[in-house]
Structures are given as C-alpha cells and as structure tokens.
Amino acid sequence: MYKKFTIISLCLLLLSCNNKNNKSDLKIEEKTEKVNDSIFFKNIIDVVNDKKSTPWVKSENDFASCILYFNLENLEILAIQFTPECWAYFPIEIKKNKIIVYWDVNIDTKYNFDIVKTMNKIDESLKGKPFIILELRDGKMLKASYEIEKLREELNNGKENYFANEFYATTDLYK
C-alpha cells in the first residue's frame, strides 16, 4: 500500500512540474511578441521621450556602429555608447520633426580608446555647431545626415563606421 501511494505521488508531482514548464514557456513567447511589436515610434518626439531608452544601432559585416540612447539621463542629451566602458554625450534639440545633435562632446571612459583620442583632437571651434541631423523613417529607423562630413570621416577613421547613415531601434542588443 505504501509503495502504491509513493508511486502515485511521484507521478502526480512529475505531471504537475511538466504543466508548469509549459505555462512558463507560453508567457515567455507572449512577452517576446509584445517586445517586438512595441518598437514603433510615431514621431521624433516619441523617440526623444522614450522612457525605455531604446538603443539605436546599425550592425553589418560583424561590426556595429555606435549605439544611440535618448532619454537615458536627460531629455536634452544624446548618449552614445562606443563600448561598455566608453560613452560620449551630446546636446540635442528638436526642430521641424528632426533631432539636431550639436558638437560639444563630453566623454566618460575608463580607457584611452582611439575614438577618445580622436575626439580630444577635434578643433574647439566646432563646439556648439550642428553635427548630426536625425530623421525618423518607418517608425523604426533614424536616417542620419552629417553637417560636418569631414568630422564624421575623422571620427570613423576610415576603418570603422561608428557614425553610420542609419540607426535601427532594437531590443536584442546583447543577444
């Protein structure tokens, strides 16, 4: 009698564990679908006011551009990540449904990366001048035009493409 009770209890326990796993998988799938559907911005103001600070990046050929973050700490600042240890901050302004990024770099880094060395050599006379103009396209892409193309070329250093022509909203940055 005791053996039958033990076997029945064990079977019920295994069945109940199996059902819990199925429910958990369903919740994960539903959450993933919602996250993917949620990346859509109606206008440029929604991009800047994004409370999730959605990352914007362009990846191709095993290389990623810098990563743009709006509303990370301040609505009037664009945070740009080059590496987890290297960030730059630029003032922004919204004009005619475009984001104007001004050159006035503030660098926060642990190491003296090449991009940091290059930024530190930029002529002070460029401070406060429009550097990048970002326009929202299709609710998920920012089209970048560079007001000072020579500066962009110098920052990209001919080999990297940190400052891309397009940046895409993403949720799976580190997957």
N, C-alpha and C positions, 0 to 999 in steps of 0.2 A: 504494500500500500504506500509506504513511504517513497519507494522508487518511482511509482507512477506519478505521485504528486510532484516530485522533483523534476521529472522529465517534462511534465505538462507545464510547470512554472518556467522552466528553461526555454521551452518552445515559445510560450507567450512573450517572454522577455525579448527573445530574438526577433519575433514578428513586430513587436512594438518599436524596437530600435530601427528596424528596416523602414517602417512607415514614417518615423521622424526624419530620417535622412531624405526621403522623397519630398516631404514638405519643405525642408530646408533648401533643396535644390531648386524647387519652384520659386521660392522667394528670391533667390539669387538671380535667376533668369529674369524675373519680373523687374527687379531693380536695374539690371543691366539694360534692359529695353528702355526703361524710363530715362536713364542717364543718356543713352544715345539719342533719344528723341528730344531731350532738353537742350541740346546745343543748337540754338537758333536765336539770333538777335534781330529784332525788328528794325533797330536803327542804331546809330553810333552812340547815342546817349545810353542805351541799354548796355553797350559794350563797356563804357567807362564806369557805369554804376553797378556792374556785375558784382553781386555780393559773394559769389563763389570764386572770384578772381580766376576765371577760366584761362588756362595757358594757351597762347597762340604761338605756333611754330611751323616751320617748313622742314620736312625731312625728305632727303633723297640721296641715293648713292652712299648709304651708310654714314651720312653726315647730316646733322641737324643745325638749323640756323640758331641764332639766339632765341630765347623764349621771352615773349612779351606777357606782362601781367598788369592788368588795370585794377585799380581799387584795392591794391594789396595793403597799403598802409594809409594812402591819401588819394583822394579823387583827382587831385591836380598833378599827380606824379605817375609816370610810366616806369615800372620796374622792369629791367631787362636782365635776364639770367644768362650768363655765358657758360658757367659751370656751377655746381652747387656751392662752391667757395668764392665765386666771382659774380658780383652784381653791379649794375650801374643804374642810376636814377636820373630821369629827365623830366623837366616840367612840360605839361601839355595844356592845350586849350582846344575847345570845340568851336569851330567856325564853319557855317554853311554845311552842316552834317558831315564834317571831316574832323579828324583829330590832327592837330598840328603839334609836332614834337620839336621842342627847342633845344639847341645845343647848349648845355650847361651841366656837364657830366659831374656826377657825384659817385665815386667808386667806393664799393665796400668789398674788400677782397683779403684773403689770407696770404696769397702768393703774388708774385710779380709776373703774371702771365704776359704773353706777347701782346694781347689785346689791351692790357692795362698800360704797358709801356707805350703803345701807340697812342692811346687816349691821352696820356700825360704829355705827349709831344705836340698835341694839337694847338694851333695858334689861338691865343686868348681872344683875339678879335672876333672869333666866330661865336663867342658866348652870347646867348640870347637870340641868335638867328634861327629861323626855321630850318630844321634838318630833315625831318621825315613828315610826309603827309599821308595819313592812313584813311582809306575809304572802305566802308563795309560793302561786300558783294555777296549775294546769295545767302545772307544771314549767317554764314559760317567762315567767310574768308575776308581778310583785310588785305587790300591792294596797297602796296607801299610805293610811293614815289619820293625820290630824294632830291631835295632842293639844292644840296651841295654834293653833286655826284663825285667830285674829287675827294671829298671827305669820306664818302662811302667806300670808294676804291682803296683809300689808305687804310681804313679800318678793316676791310676784308682782306687786305694784304695780298691780294692776287691768288691766294690759295684756298682760304676759307670763304664761305658765303654766310657769315653771321647775319649780315643785314640783307635779307632776301627781298624779292619783289612781291612775295605773297606770304601771308601767315595764316594758318588754319587753326580754328578753335578745336581743342581736343580734350578728352577726359582720360585717355590711356597713355599719358606721357611716359610713365616709367614701367609699362608692362612689357 
